[in-house]
Amino acid sequence: MADLEYRRLMKAGKARLAGRIDHVSRTEGDGHGYDILSFEDSGKEKLIEVKTTRSRAETPFFVSRNELKVSKDRADSYHLVRVFNFGHAPAWFPLSGSLDASCILEPNDFMALPRPA
């Protein structure tokens, strides 16, 4: 996806912005709430979280609390890209803004702490 963003910005004549794209989940780790820092043609930050499946587009996916928080706090620049049919006929679609506005969210896990004796 970072490569697609790079090509998009280069095609738009935005080489400086293209050179600033950072695949933060690779360069800094997976704690930012998004995978790629890119930019709109205007220079505004574009935060991209990528969720991939080998299955169909409707397959549910997991969202971390941090991803949800960042999508809410930075809704104007947050984009989740859902990649599906990965491996045989890959395709994708974007979900922009806060994930609680674009997705049906269901609680999935709990943190368990043993009770004191």
PyMOL CGO cylinders between C-alpha atoms (Angstrom):
from pymol import cmd
from pymol.cgo import CYLINDER

trace = [
    CYLINDER, 0.00, 0.00, 0.00, 2.93, 2.34, 0.68, 0.3, 1, 1, 1, 1, 1, 1,
    CYLINDER, 2.93, 2.34, 0.68, 4.05, 1.76, -2.91, 0.3, 1, 1, 1, 1, 1, 1,
    CYLINDER, 4.05, 1.76, -2.91, 0.60, 2.74, -4.20, 0.3, 1, 1, 1, 1, 1, 1,
    CYLINDER, 0.60, 2.74, -4.20, 0.69, 5.91, -2.13, 0.3, 1, 1, 1, 1, 1, 1,
    CYLINDER, 0.69, 5.91, -2.13, 4.16, 6.70, -3.44, 0.3, 1, 1, 1, 1, 1, 1,
    CYLINDER, 4.16, 6.70, -3.44, 3.06, 6.28, -7.06, 0.3, 1, 1, 1, 1, 1, 1,
    CYLINDER, 3.06, 6.28, -7.06, -0.09, 8.34, -6.43, 0.3, 1, 1, 1, 1, 1, 1,
    CYLINDER, -0.09, 8.34, -6.43, 1.88, 11.26, -5.05, 0.3, 1, 1, 1, 1, 1, 1,
    CYLINDER, 1.88, 11.26, -5.05, 4.56, 11.05, -7.74, 0.3, 1, 1, 1, 1, 1, 1,
    CYLINDER, 4.56, 11.05, -7.74, 1.88, 11.07, -10.44, 0.3, 1, 1, 1, 1, 1, 1,
    CYLINDER, 1.88, 11.07, -10.44, 0.41, 14.18, -8.79, 0.3, 1, 1, 1, 1, 1, 1,
    CYLINDER, 0.41, 14.18, -8.79, 3.82, 15.88, -8.96, 0.3, 1, 1, 1, 1, 1, 1,
    CYLINDER, 3.82, 15.88, -8.96, 4.32, 15.68, -5.19, 0.3, 1, 1, 1, 1, 1, 1,
    CYLINDER, 4.32, 15.68, -5.19, 7.79, 14.10, -5.04, 0.3, 1, 1, 1, 1, 1, 1,
    CYLINDER, 7.79, 14.10, -5.04, 8.67, 15.77, -1.71, 0.3, 1, 1, 1, 1, 1, 1,
    CYLINDER, 8.67, 15.77, -1.71, 5.57, 14.32, -0.06, 0.3, 1, 1, 1, 1, 1, 1,
    CYLINDER, 5.57, 14.32, -0.06, 6.17, 10.93, -1.66, 0.3, 1, 1, 1, 1, 1, 1,
    CYLINDER, 6.17, 10.93, -1.66, 9.66, 10.91, -0.18, 0.3, 1, 1, 1, 1, 1, 1,
    CYLINDER, 9.66, 10.91, -0.18, 8.22, 11.48, 3.31, 0.3, 1, 1, 1, 1, 1, 1,
    CYLINDER, 8.22, 11.48, 3.31, 5.95, 8.41, 3.30, 0.3, 1, 1, 1, 1, 1, 1,
    CYLINDER, 5.95, 8.41, 3.30, 6.79, 6.20, 6.27, 0.3, 1, 1, 1, 1, 1, 1,
    CYLINDER, 6.79, 6.20, 6.27, 5.70, 2.59, 6.74, 0.3, 1, 1, 1, 1, 1, 1,
    CYLINDER, 5.70, 2.59, 6.74, 5.69, 3.17, 10.50, 0.3, 1, 1, 1, 1, 1, 1,
    CYLINDER, 5.69, 3.17, 10.50, 4.61, -0.36, 11.43, 0.3, 1, 1, 1, 1, 1, 1,
    CYLINDER, 4.61, -0.36, 11.43, 7.93, -1.50, 9.90, 0.3, 1, 1, 1, 1, 1, 1,
    CYLINDER, 7.93, -1.50, 9.90, 10.21, 1.38, 10.88, 0.3, 1, 1, 1, 1, 1, 1,
    CYLINDER, 10.21, 1.38, 10.88, 8.92, 2.00, 14.42, 0.3, 1, 1, 1, 1, 1, 1,
    CYLINDER, 8.92, 2.00, 14.42, 6.68, -0.94, 15.32, 0.3, 1, 1, 1, 1, 1, 1,
    CYLINDER, 6.68, -0.94, 15.32, 2.98, -1.60, 15.40, 0.3, 1, 1, 1, 1, 1, 1,
    CYLINDER, 2.98, -1.60, 15.40, 1.84, 0.72, 18.21, 0.3, 1, 1, 1, 1, 1, 1,
    CYLINDER, 1.84, 0.72, 18.21, 0.78, 3.86, 16.35, 0.3, 1, 1, 1, 1, 1, 1,
    CYLINDER, 0.78, 3.86, 16.35, -2.75, 2.76, 15.45, 0.3, 1, 1, 1, 1, 1, 1,
    CYLINDER, -2.75, 2.76, 15.45, -1.96, 2.89, 11.75, 0.3, 1, 1, 1, 1, 1, 1,
    CYLINDER, -1.96, 2.89, 11.75, 0.56, 1.24, 9.44, 0.3, 1, 1, 1, 1, 1, 1,
    CYLINDER, 0.56, 1.24, 9.44, 1.52, 3.95, 6.95, 0.3, 1, 1, 1, 1, 1, 1,
    CYLINDER, 1.52, 3.95, 6.95, 1.98, 7.70, 7.26, 0.3, 1, 1, 1, 1, 1, 1,
    CYLINDER, 1.98, 7.70, 7.26, 1.26, 9.23, 3.86, 0.3, 1, 1, 1, 1, 1, 1,
    CYLINDER, 1.26, 9.23, 3.86, -0.02, 12.59, 2.67, 0.3, 1, 1, 1, 1, 1, 1,
    CYLINDER, -0.02, 12.59, 2.67, -2.88, 14.10, 0.73, 0.3, 1, 1, 1, 1, 1, 1,
    CYLINDER, -2.88, 14.10, 0.73, -1.89, 16.17, -2.31, 0.3, 1, 1, 1, 1, 1, 1,
    CYLINDER, -1.89, 16.17, -2.31, -2.41, 19.24, -0.10, 0.3, 1, 1, 1, 1, 1, 1,
    CYLINDER, -2.41, 19.24, -0.10, 0.28, 18.04, 2.33, 0.3, 1, 1, 1, 1, 1, 1,
    CYLINDER, 0.28, 18.04, 2.33, -2.20, 17.02, 5.04, 0.3, 1, 1, 1, 1, 1, 1,
    CYLINDER, -2.20, 17.02, 5.04, -1.25, 13.81, 6.84, 0.3, 1, 1, 1, 1, 1, 1,
    CYLINDER, -1.25, 13.81, 6.84, -2.99, 10.61, 5.74, 0.3, 1, 1, 1, 1, 1, 1,
    CYLINDER, -2.99, 10.61, 5.74, -2.90, 7.76, 8.28, 0.3, 1, 1, 1, 1, 1, 1,
    CYLINDER, -2.90, 7.76, 8.28, -3.46, 4.35, 6.69, 0.3, 1, 1, 1, 1, 1, 1,
    CYLINDER, -3.46, 4.35, 6.69, -4.23, 1.10, 8.52, 0.3, 1, 1, 1, 1, 1, 1,
    CYLINDER, -4.23, 1.10, 8.52, -4.17, -1.99, 6.28, 0.3, 1, 1, 1, 1, 1, 1,
    CYLINDER, -4.17, -1.99, 6.28, -6.25, -5.09, 7.07, 0.3, 1, 1, 1, 1, 1, 1,
    CYLINDER, -6.25, -5.09, 7.07, -5.70, -8.06, 4.77, 0.3, 1, 1, 1, 1, 1, 1,
    CYLINDER, -5.70, -8.06, 4.77, -7.52, -11.35, 4.23, 0.3, 1, 1, 1, 1, 1, 1,
    CYLINDER, -7.52, -11.35, 4.23, -7.33, -14.17, 1.71, 0.3, 1, 1, 1, 1, 1, 1,
    CYLINDER, -7.33, -14.17, 1.71, -11.13, -14.41, 2.02, 0.3, 1, 1, 1, 1, 1, 1,
    CYLINDER, -11.13, -14.41, 2.02, -13.92, -12.29, 0.62, 0.3, 1, 1, 1, 1, 1, 1,
    CYLINDER, -13.92, -12.29, 0.62, -14.53, -8.61, 1.26, 0.3, 1, 1, 1, 1, 1, 1,
    CYLINDER, -14.53, -8.61, 1.26, -17.21, -9.23, 3.91, 0.3, 1, 1, 1, 1, 1, 1,
    CYLINDER, -17.21, -9.23, 3.91, -14.89, -11.22, 6.19, 0.3, 1, 1, 1, 1, 1, 1,
    CYLINDER, -14.89, -11.22, 6.19, -14.77, -9.60, 9.65, 0.3, 1, 1, 1, 1, 1, 1,
    CYLINDER, -14.77, -9.60, 9.65, -11.44, -8.26, 10.88, 0.3, 1, 1, 1, 1, 1, 1,
    CYLINDER, -11.44, -8.26, 10.88, -9.93, -7.37, 14.23, 0.3, 1, 1, 1, 1, 1, 1,
    CYLINDER, -9.93, -7.37, 14.23, -9.36, -3.78, 15.32, 0.3, 1, 1, 1, 1, 1, 1,
    CYLINDER, -9.36, -3.78, 15.32, -7.21, -2.92, 18.31, 0.3, 1, 1, 1, 1, 1, 1,
    CYLINDER, -7.21, -2.92, 18.31, -8.31, -0.44, 20.95, 0.3, 1, 1, 1, 1, 1, 1,
    CYLINDER, -8.31, -0.44, 20.95, -5.51, 1.83, 19.82, 0.3, 1, 1, 1, 1, 1, 1,
    CYLINDER, -5.51, 1.83, 19.82, -6.57, 1.66, 16.16, 0.3, 1, 1, 1, 1, 1, 1,
    CYLINDER, -6.57, 1.66, 16.16, -10.12, 2.57, 17.19, 0.3, 1, 1, 1, 1, 1, 1,
    CYLINDER, -10.12, 2.57, 17.19, -8.89, 5.43, 19.38, 0.3, 1, 1, 1, 1, 1, 1,
    CYLINDER, -8.89, 5.43, 19.38, -6.67, 6.87, 16.65, 0.3, 1, 1, 1, 1, 1, 1,
    CYLINDER, -6.67, 6.87, 16.65, -9.49, 6.55, 14.11, 0.3, 1, 1, 1, 1, 1, 1,
    CYLINDER, -9.49, 6.55, 14.11, -11.71, 8.62, 16.44, 0.3, 1, 1, 1, 1, 1, 1,
    CYLINDER, -11.71, 8.62, 16.44, -9.05, 11.16, 17.47, 0.3, 1, 1, 1, 1, 1, 1,
    CYLINDER, -9.05, 11.16, 17.47, -7.77, 11.66, 13.91, 0.3, 1, 1, 1, 1, 1, 1,
    CYLINDER, -7.77, 11.66, 13.91, -10.96, 10.90, 11.94, 0.3, 1, 1, 1, 1, 1, 1,
    CYLINDER, -10.96, 10.90, 11.94, -10.20, 13.62, 9.40, 0.3, 1, 1, 1, 1, 1, 1,
    CYLINDER, -10.20, 13.62, 9.40, -6.99, 11.86, 8.35, 0.3, 1, 1, 1, 1, 1, 1,
    CYLINDER, -6.99, 11.86, 8.35, -7.64, 8.17, 9.17, 0.3, 1, 1, 1, 1, 1, 1,
    CYLINDER, -7.64, 8.17, 9.17, -8.15, 5.59, 6.42, 0.3, 1, 1, 1, 1, 1, 1,
    CYLINDER, -8.15, 5.59, 6.42, -8.51, 1.85, 6.86, 0.3, 1, 1, 1, 1, 1, 1,
    CYLINDER, -8.51, 1.85, 6.86, -7.80, -0.08, 3.66, 0.3, 1, 1, 1, 1, 1, 1,
    CYLINDER, -7.80, -0.08, 3.66, -9.41, -3.52, 3.52, 0.3, 1, 1, 1, 1, 1, 1,
    CYLINDER, -9.41, -3.52, 3.52, -7.47, -5.83, 1.20, 0.3, 1, 1, 1, 1, 1, 1,
    CYLINDER, -7.47, -5.83, 1.20, -9.35, -9.02, 0.32, 0.3, 1, 1, 1, 1, 1, 1,
    CYLINDER, -9.35, -9.02, 0.32, -8.89, -12.06, -1.94, 0.3, 1, 1, 1, 1, 1, 1,
    CYLINDER, -8.89, -12.06, -1.94, -5.20, -11.65, -1.21, 0.3, 1, 1, 1, 1, 1, 1,
    CYLINDER, -5.20, -11.65, -1.21, -3.10, -14.18, -3.07, 0.3, 1, 1, 1, 1, 1, 1,
    CYLINDER, -3.10, -14.18, -3.07, -5.38, -15.01, -5.99, 0.3, 1, 1, 1, 1, 1, 1,
    CYLINDER, -5.38, -15.01, -5.99, -7.35, -11.93, -7.12, 0.3, 1, 1, 1, 1, 1, 1,
    CYLINDER, -7.35, -11.93, -7.12, -6.51, -9.16, -4.65, 0.3, 1, 1, 1, 1, 1, 1,
    CYLINDER, -6.51, -9.16, -4.65, -8.75, -6.13, -4.41, 0.3, 1, 1, 1, 1, 1, 1,
    CYLINDER, -8.75, -6.13, -4.41, -9.34, -3.45, -1.81, 0.3, 1, 1, 1, 1, 1, 1,
    CYLINDER, -9.34, -3.45, -1.81, -11.70, -0.78, -0.56, 0.3, 1, 1, 1, 1, 1, 1,
    CYLINDER, -11.70, -0.78, -0.56, -11.20, 2.17, 1.81, 0.3, 1, 1, 1, 1, 1, 1,
    CYLINDER, -11.20, 2.17, 1.81, -13.06, 3.07, 4.98, 0.3, 1, 1, 1, 1, 1, 1,
    CYLINDER, -13.06, 3.07, 4.98, -12.37, 6.67, 5.93, 0.3, 1, 1, 1, 1, 1, 1,
    CYLINDER, -12.37, 6.67, 5.93, -12.80, 8.40, 9.25, 0.3, 1, 1, 1, 1, 1, 1,
    CYLINDER, -12.80, 8.40, 9.25, -13.73, 6.98, 12.61, 0.3, 1, 1, 1, 1, 1, 1,
    CYLINDER, -13.73, 6.98, 12.61, -14.15, 3.19, 12.55, 0.3, 1, 1, 1, 1, 1, 1,
    CYLINDER, -14.15, 3.19, 12.55, -17.21, 3.37, 14.78, 0.3, 1, 1, 1, 1, 1, 1,
    CYLINDER, -17.21, 3.37, 14.78, -18.92, 5.34, 12.01, 0.3, 1, 1, 1, 1, 1, 1,
    CYLINDER, -18.92, 5.34, 12.01, -17.90, 3.04, 9.13, 0.3, 1, 1, 1, 1, 1, 1,
    CYLINDER, -17.90, 3.04, 9.13, -18.07, -0.37, 10.84, 0.3, 1, 1, 1, 1, 1, 1,
    CYLINDER, -18.07, -0.37, 10.84, -20.27, -2.39, 13.14, 0.3, 1, 1, 1, 1, 1, 1,
    CYLINDER, -20.27, -2.39, 13.14, -18.02, -2.96, 16.14, 0.3, 1, 1, 1, 1, 1, 1,
    CYLINDER, -18.02, -2.96, 16.14, -18.46, -5.91, 18.47, 0.3, 1, 1, 1, 1, 1, 1,
    CYLINDER, -18.46, -5.91, 18.47, -16.36, -6.40, 21.62, 0.3, 1, 1, 1, 1, 1, 1,
    CYLINDER, -16.36, -6.40, 21.62, -14.08, -9.35, 21.10, 0.3, 1, 1, 1, 1, 1, 1,
    CYLINDER, -14.08, -9.35, 21.10, -11.79, -9.98, 24.02, 0.3, 1, 1, 1, 1, 1, 1,
    CYLINDER, -11.79, -9.98, 24.02, -11.25, -9.31, 27.69, 0.3, 1, 1, 1, 1, 1, 1,
    CYLINDER, -11.25, -9.31, 27.69, -8.21, -8.78, 29.84, 0.3, 1, 1, 1, 1, 1, 1,
    CYLINDER, -8.21, -8.78, 29.84, -8.33, -11.17, 32.80, 0.3, 1, 1, 1, 1, 1, 1,
    CYLINDER, -8.33, -11.17, 32.80, -6.59, -10.50, 36.06, 0.3, 1, 1, 1, 1, 1, 1,
    CYLINDER, -6.59, -10.50, 36.06, -6.80, -13.18, 38.74, 0.3, 1, 1, 1, 1, 1, 1,
    CYLINDER, -6.80, -13.18, 38.74, -8.65, -12.04, 41.84, 0.3, 1, 1, 1, 1, 1, 1,
    CYLINDER, -8.65, -12.04, 41.84, -6.56, -11.68, 44.98, 0.3, 1, 1, 1, 1, 1, 1,
    CYLINDER, -6.56, -11.68, 44.98, -6.88, -14.63, 47.34, 0.3, 1, 1, 1, 1, 1, 1,
]
cmd.load_cgo(trace, "trace")
